[in-house]
Amino acid sequence: MFRILFVFVISFICSTILSSQPKKFGKVSKENLNLSFSKADSNSNAVVLFDFAKYSIQKEFKYLVERHKRIKILSSRGIDHATYEIFYNPTKYDQDLEKVEAYTFNLNSKNKVEKKKLDKDDIFYEDNYGGWKVVRFTMPDAKEGSIIDIRYEIELGSAGQLPNWYFDSELPVKWSELVVEIPTFHRFDLISRVNKRPDIAEIEDKMVGIKYKYQSNSSTSYGSGGGQDLRMDAPAQRFRWVMKDNPALLYEPYVSSLENYRSYIFLQFKGVEIPNYNIKTEYNKSWEKIAKDLMDDEEYGKQIVSERWSQKLAEDLTDPNSTSSSKLKTIYQYVNSFSWNGSNNIYTNKDLRKVNEDKTGSSAELNLLLIKLLRELGFIADPILLSTRDNGRILKNYILPDQFNKTIVSVILDNQEIYLDAVNNTKFGILPISDLNGTALRIGEFNTDWVDLNSKEFSTTKVKIESELSPSGDITGNLNIDSEAYDAVRYTTTIQQDTLAFFQDFIPGHSKKLSVQTNAIEEGDYLEPRLTISASYSLNNLNVENDSLETIFLNPSGFDFLNLEQLESNKRRLPIEFPYRANRAIEYKVKIPDGYFVDEVPEDKTIVVPGEPFNYTESYIVRDNVLTIERNFIALKTDFKAEDHSKISSILSAVNTPSKTIVIKKSGK
């Protein structure tokens, strides 16, 4: 019935470990409320005492999800965990919330256990995007020391909706358990990843009884409608997995999403086979079949079929005699000017004609409209399905479109493939950093294939400064900045917001009065962001009472403009991920005034990650009364193991460290 795809094997069985099962709902003792925890657990604001779920087949071949979760609040900041949300979809997936119960437990002034039941009037039902409903409630009397006990049941419309199970969370989890009871006529693939060996992994054969209505005129139409009432006793298997004492999975700098590192079990429905009733249904989908289904869907692919209104719109927007690049830019900037409603989703929620009229829409709606208009002009333009960085990476062997949460655009221009995202708050066509999450699925008109959205992305900044130092400590010089890709996008925005503040990041000596004269600013094409800036500047030492100083203190340019997040020096648990490759360089030259000399310069520095193109170098050269300082930060690899933490940390620390002051003295002193 099951096929194991990776990480741990189901043959690992601990049938002797049967104790410490989740406690009875609504029963919390004084001892529970007085529980003490390890230092690691106590550093969190709350602890999950246990999280238990059971998936079992019910009447009409539907499945029931039973969930029981108990949380202890350890501090006042943990009260946020007294607010809980449950999601289900009655419209699209025929799901039904069967039961919601919850209690808050506290010790009163007499050291007695008090419990407060969640009132039905405090449960709020809200409509969400795509037919989903959100059940939201906040537990009464929740405070530091409280225990929250929550139980609910959801009936699923089909076997293909069994939810994913995660053993860990942002809180420590003392006990996480999943029990799954599935008849052998339902076939699943088990997809799993665990960060440690499960404490319990059991398989048990059993029989299950299922009541259903059977229609004899259809070999597959069991489970709904009229027909004969029957009961089936079917062989089944009961799976049980337990993981204990899971530490909190907390954010660390340069991690795209914690979803990539959680321990989980996914159940992928593959089909139905009931030999005695001549029932056999295959759901052995491939990504190609998923893509075809999406393109045939009224809420996705059918939206980009050519229509008269979109033909006319595309033609009215563009000059027929203009170049392909000009037409592409016009269409992109037209759709990019629309307002994004903040929603990332696969499917559209309204017709694209309505999107065009409203000038607002979801990421799917805006990007599908972009594809539609480009196709009207004869471009080869296709959807690309991706999962944004905060949503986690795609698992190719888990064939489920729900992994994706965004559509962007692939378009061919002059025999070159270009990626565009209409949801972009810059005037450039470069993909937002949130889209750079590795593997994505391109749904072409004639084929479906995978693309790597990280592979082409590269960002550079080169800074050159030539300056002259006067005996009074004043500095005059010329500054040239040449940046590309993501650096160019960022600097284009910041220089418009505050020009002086922008230059202060590149020119040393903030304690002096800075004057800047911008000589030239050149921007690249919208498809190839580039920013080239030429400026002259002066730094006036206003505190000097005479024209000649005995000692001058010089602060050279550093990498202040990068704003890189620093890594902690302690041990790291998670790998390190940078969104794109980068190369940053500074060349700072300063002419020393006659009669002065450089008294001392820092030592040259080189820090490298062994065997990897990730390093930092710093050098100082004095020649012909000119001091030259060169700094280079090269990051041509984006993913590193946690073991590389110390080297990466030392490089980022060197990059972030303010430049050391250089002492220049008058000759003979």
Secondary structure, DSSP 4 states (H G I P E B T S, - for coil): -EEE-SSS-TT---TT----PPPPTT---HHHHT----HHHHTSSEEEEEEEEEEEE-GGG-EEEEEEEEEEE-SGGGGGGGEEEEEE-TTTS--EEEEEEEEEEEE-TTS-EEEEEPPGGG-EEEE-GGG-EEEEEE-TT--TT-EEEEEEEEEESSGGGPPPEES--SS-EEEEEEEEEEETTEEEEEEEE-SS--SEEEEEEEEEEEEEEE-TT-SS--SSSSSEEEEEEEEEEEEEEEEEEEPP----SS-S-GGGG--EEEEEEEEEEEGGGTEEEE----HHHHHHHHHT-TTTGGGGS--HHHHHHHHHHS-TTS-HHHHHHHHHHHHHTSEE-S---SS-SS-HHHHHHHTEE-HHHHHHHHHHHHHHTT--EEEEEE--GGG----TTS--GGG--EEEEEEEETTEEEEE-S--SSSS-SPPGGG--SEEEEE-SS-EEEEETTTT-EEEEEEEEEEEE-TTS-EEEEEEEEEEHHHHHHHHHHHHH-HHHHHHTTSS-TTSEEEEEEEEEEEEETTEEEEEEEEEEEEE-TT-SSS--SEEEE----SGGG-PPPPPSS---S-EE-SSEEEEEEEEEEEPPTTEEEEE-PPPEEEE-TTSSEEEEEEEEEETTEEEEEEEEEE---EE-GGGHHHHHHHHHHHHSPPPPEEEEETT-
